Structure formats: C-alpha cells, structure tokens
Amino acid sequence: MLNYFPNTSVTHGMGAQFRPFAIQMVTKMGFQFSSMLIALLTIMLGSGAIASELESGLIQGVLARPIHRYQYILGKLGGLVILVCTYATLLFSLILVIGALFGLSTITSLTFSQIMAGWLLYLLLPVAVLCLTLFGSVSLKAVSNGILMIFIYILGSVGGMVEMIGQYVNNNSVIGTGIFISLVSPFQTIYSTMEGVMVPNSELAATAMSASSISGSGKPASLWMFVYFAIYMLGFVMLAIRKFSRKDIT
Amino acid sequence: MIIETHALTKKYGNKTACDQINLSVEAGQVYGFLGRNGAGKSTCIKMLTGLVFPTSGSGTVLGRPLGDVSAREKMGYLPELFRYQDWMTGLDLLNFHAQLIKLKNKKDQIGRILKLVGLDGQEKYKVGSYSKGMQQRIGLACALLSNPQLIFLDEPTSALDPIGRKDVRDIIVALKKEGATVFLNSHLLSEVEAVCDSVTFIHKGSVVKSARMDELLMTKISLTIRAQGITEELFSTLNKQHESLQKLADGSLTVTLNDYEEIPSLAASLISKGVTLYELTPHRETLETVFMQIVGEEG
C-alpha cells in the first residue's frame, strides 16, 4: 500500500496526496490486527484457565489446601494478566519499532505521553477480555467458553457497525441496539480509543476507514465509558469469585 | 472427635448422593469408609474436605466447621481421580504444594516424604512421564507433606502393584503410630481389614452400619461340615439347636457358631450319632463376607 502511494518527494501525481492516508491505514491495520491477535490469544489462555482444571480434576489437590476460593481466582487472574500484558507490550513495541524503521510519520511523530496512553489502552483490551473469559471459565466448559468469548468479541465489532448504520439511516432504535451491543462487548470501543490516541485521523482517512472497516468506526470512549470499563472488568471478576465460591468441585 | 457430622446431605437436583450421614471419628484411628461404586463415599469425603458444599446438615473437621480454610492446614487429601500438573517435575509439584501450605523446612520435609512414598531419586522427572502408580505415590506425597493430623485417602492404592499396596499399608500404619487419623476409602477390603480400627458402610448414600473392626469380625465363626450319614431327622434335630444350619448344593453343611469352643462338642455330637466326618472347617468372618452381608442385604 505504501508502495502504491509513493512519497511526495519522489512523485507529484495523484498518489502523493493519498500517501498520508496510506500510512494511517497501514498503522491502523497493524494495531487492529495485533490487538485482535492479543484478544484471541487471551481467549485461548483464559477459556480453559479454570474450566480445564475443573474438568480434569487437577483443581482438587489445590483447593484442598488452606487457600480461599477467591485467592485461587485472583491468582489465576494475576498470572494471566502478567502473561498477556507482557505479550501485548512486546507486540506494541514491535509495531512502534517497525513503524519507525519504515519512517512512518504516524509513528515517528508520536509523543511520549501518546505512546504511554496508547500502550495502557492497548493493555486494557486483553485485560477486559480476560475478566469476561475468566467468568466464562468458571461457568462453562473450556471449549464452549472459548466459542462464546470469540462470539462476544466479534459482537463488539458488529456493535460499532450497527451504531454507524443507525446514524446513517437516522434510526434511534438501531443506534440504541448498537450502543447496547457495545456495552455487552465494549472491546471495540477500547480499541477505537487506543487507535484515536495513537493514530489521530485525518478527515480523509477517517472517512475511508469507516467505509472500509467491517468493524465500523467505533467512537473513542468518554470518561464515563472508562468508568463503565472499570465496572465491567471488576464486575466480571466479582461474579467469577462469587460463582466459584459456591461451586461444588466434583 | 476429629470428624463429626450430623445429617449431612448432598443432593444434585433430584438425585441424593449422600443422605443424612452421621459420622463420629475418633482422633488417632484408621477409619474405613466402605460402599459400592456410586454409594456416595467420594461425595462425602469431598464435603469433609470442603470441595463440595452440603445441601443440608452440618459437621466439624478438626474442630472447625466444614469448609473452614484453617482446618485444611492440618489436613491431607489424596483424591480418587488424582491428576497433577504434568508439566512439573515431582520436586516442582511438592515445592508448589509446600508453598500453598507455607511449609517450613521445605527441603528436609520434601526429602523425607519422597523417601517415605518410594520416589526418592525420581523427583527430577516430569509428573507427566510418571507411571500411574508413581503418580499415585506423588499424590500421596502431596497429601502427607504438611504432616497432617487428618488424612483423607480416597482409593489410595487403586493404581499400585502389590508391593506398592503394601508400602501404602505400611505408611498408614506408621501414620497411625505417629498419632494421625486416616480416613480411608478403599474397595480393597483385605487392605481395610488389615489397617482399619473402625469402619462405616454406606449404601445408596446412607450409612447402613458403623462398628469397630474387632467387634465386626470376631463375633461369629462360620463352620463348614462335610460328612456322611446325616439323616433328615438328624438334620432337623441339629437345626433346632443351630438355627443357622444350612445344607449347601454340594451336600455339605454350614453353620454359624458363637465361639470356637462349640466346635468339639458339635463334632462329638455328630460322631455319637453315627455320622462319618470328612471335614470340619472353621472360617473366621472376613470383612468381605461382612460387606457382602451388609451391602448385599440392602440390595
């Protein structure tokens, strides 16, 4: 894509005006693809974290020890958070390094505070996915949980698209449905917020990305949305603890 | 009492796994918990170890209510379906459990336990590469790591060869000598008979009998008689004296006596009536026969 739209300093044709757009597209695709990869990896790790140990009976020897059930859940959560955050940080750094090596202006022009905010938001996505997946792991079999979590994750992308269609056709109920889906699966909103911080849109790029992306535009999160993210994550961890604390280990 | 339960009940939907279980286990005993497959033994053990929550009823283990976390500090448990982290080495697994129980003198204790269960020198191999018997031994090592006062062993010898079984029997006897209480669930009745002080029989989720082992086995003697010349009249006469007298399909007779001292008088009585004796074999009741009687009677 970068080759197709050559640098302005080399040629002065139609391609030159699209080069910044191409750079934005490539950067966004990098972040989108990697965040999707992280989310799927998180689902793979989290879906069987507790469910597979319940199914195999491995958990019995551990829970017969003097530990509380909530400690078990928090221990699993802590370990998985460290693992996915380490992996996400590596991937995030790799995107920045590759972008800088290719001299992408979207990367080279980033400020330190942008990188830090973007990194934290980039980490927020797998952590949010993990909180939901862990609750699923307490409630469902590993395979069923994995399938359901992938469905919910994809649903979030559809939510943004439904909201966008609602805005296009000016239909409040469709917009409401889109918002509801985004609340059930707020992962696309988290991603959009990160993307907004790391790759602020040019007008052309915004229009083109909205039109081309199957995930819809997805609005950056407001302050209240961040409060919602916190409640969402904490809520699912609490639900997982509550459910697990009453579960018979058979 | 180290274990005491009152009307402990567990239901899964409409199915009752344990029904009104009342147990009283004295400290320092080896306590056998017997029953057929699906009788509710493992469910009961899981309620006592806090893995399963009772639907109703109550109980205490080590003086604490069921499910109390602090009671588990002094408790060891070998599950029936033992599965351990197979990516860990035996040593890693024991270190992991030592951390869970905040064990002091970790190195010495792990070394001692490895020797005890016969895995000394095998601890650097991955648990996944262990044979089933070795996995059961490492499970036993995990259960014994904290020097527990109370140990629940759910089928501890199911994967072991005869030597392994003897080793486990010796460990159980050694634990008893050290003052620990062992709650043993096993289908190997000869094993239970050899080590247990008391037993409880459970059938279809309910306790059908609890007794001390000596009381259970030493009460009666079964006698097999092979003889010639026992007429119907003589049989009726003998049956009046011994109600338990039965004629078997092969023509021999069995009778249950209360004492060994009754055997010579019975023999003398038969001979005096012209009976030719070929065989007179006393059988001490085994746990197996008692089990068959108790559980068999219940259907």
Interface residues (C-beta under 8 A of the other chain):
Chain A: S56 G57 L58 Q60 G61 V62 L63 A64 R65 P66 I67 H68 R246 D248 I249 T250
Chain B: T43 K46 T49 G50 L51 V52 F53 V69 S70 R72 E73 M75 Y77 P79 L81 F82 R83 Y84 Q85 H97 L100 I101 G139 C142
